[in-house]
Amino acid sequence: MCFVLYAGTSKPIHRKNFDLHAPDVSVEALSDREEPVRAFFGKPEVQYVGSTSQCGCDFGSVMFQNGEWPWWDDGEGSNPEHEGRERQSREGLVSLLKGTGEEAVELYGEWDGGHGFPAGPRIREEIFVTDILDRRFRFKEQGFYTVQVETK
């Protein structure tokens, strides 16, 4: 089971396939199975965004459990390799979102598998693109985010 992240934009984001030999943020068109996720977005273009792990697991996320999104911190430096991949993924995502040229981008994430797909948003939040860089930030399972990318 993997965390998956989708981005809604006014114009398509340039597609970039995942490369196992140079892991980075990737952008792909929705598969037929993923098409229903489009209904959650107000923006016309919806695409899958992968992290350095190909899925969205390296963006950092928390699962919805017992009506909340519990998260615990193992402490900085507890797994330097994982923290490095997560940092690279966060920085790549922020760069990708800034590169869209849009004032705001919509993001939706959930776990693919187990309980059906797609489940739909349980919470909606507005965040700034720089919030994603904070190592304590976690995408909430079934969280829908309006990300302020450009400030006027």
N, C-alpha and C positions, 0 to 999 in steps of 0.2 A: 504494500500500500504506500502510495507516494502523495505528497502535497503537490497540487497543481495550481498555477497562477495564470490568470487571464487578464489582458489589458484591453480596455475600450478607448478608442481614439476617433477623431474626426476623419483622419486619413490613415491608410495602412502604414504600419511600421515596417521598415525594410526587413525582409526575411533573412534570417541567418541560421543555417543548420548547425546542430550541435556537432562538435568535433572532439572525439574521444582523446585525440593526441594533443589538443590545445583547449581544454575545457574552459568555457566562458558562457555568458548569457546568450541564449538563442531565442529566435522568434520564428514561430511556425503558424501556418494557417490552421484553423480548426479542422479536426477530423469530422467525419459524419457523426460519430458517436458523441462528439463534443458540441455539435451544433446547438442543442437545447440551451446551453449556457448563454447564448446570445440574448435570450429573452430578459436577462437580468440587467442588461446595459442600456443606457440612454444614448450612447454614442454608436454610430453606424458600423464602425470597424472593430472587430473583436478578434484577438489573436492569442495564441498560447505563448507564454514566456517561460523558458526553462533556465535553470541556474547551472552552476558548474557541475552539478550531479546529473544533468540532463532533465530531470524532473524539477520540481520547485523546492525540494527538501533543503537545499543549501541557502535558501532565502531566510530561513528561520520562521518557524510557525508553532502554534499551540493548538491542541485538539479541544473541541467542545466536549466537556464532561460535566454531568450533573448540573447543567444550567449555567456553566461558566467556563472560562478558558484558563485553567490553572497553569502556572509556569514556575519553575524553580531555577535558580541560578547555581550552577556547579562551581562558580567562581572563575574569574578571568585566568586564563592560562591552563585550565584543567585539561583541555585537548587542543593544543596549538594547531595541529593539522586541520581539524574541523573548523576552528575559528578562522583560520586563514582562508579556507574555501568559502565560508560564510561571508567574510569581509569582502572577498573578491566578487562574490555574487551580488551583495548589496551595492557595492560601488558600480558594478556593471549595470545593475537595474536602474540606479539613479542616473547614470550617464545615458542610458537608453531613453528614459523618460524625458530628460532634459533635451535630448536630441530630437524629440518629436516636434518641438516648436509650439506645443500647445500650452495653454494656461493651466489646464487641468486634464488629468488622465484618470480613468476609472480602472480600478483593480478589483478582482474577485478571486479568492482562493478557497480551496477545499481539498479534502483527502479523497483521492480517487480509489474507490473500492470499498468493500464492506457493507455500507449502508445504502448503496444506490448512487446514481450519478446522473445529472447534477442535483444536489439537494436544494440549493437556493440560499440567499442571504438570511442570516439570523441577526445580523447587526450591520449598521451603516455608520461609517466614521469619516470625518474629514481630517486629513493630515497634510503636512508639508513634505515635499520630496526629501528634504534633509532629515526628517524623522527616521527614514528607512536606514540611514547610516548608523544610528545608535545601536550598539550591540545588544541592548536590552529590548529593542523593538522586535516584536514577533507578529507575523500575520496571523490573525485569528481564523481558525477553520470556519468556513461559511461567512467570512467577513467581507463586506463590500466597502471599498475605500474610494473616496474622491481625493485624489492627490493633487494638491496645488503645486504646480511645477514652476510657473512663471508668475512673478508678482508685478502688479501694475505700478 
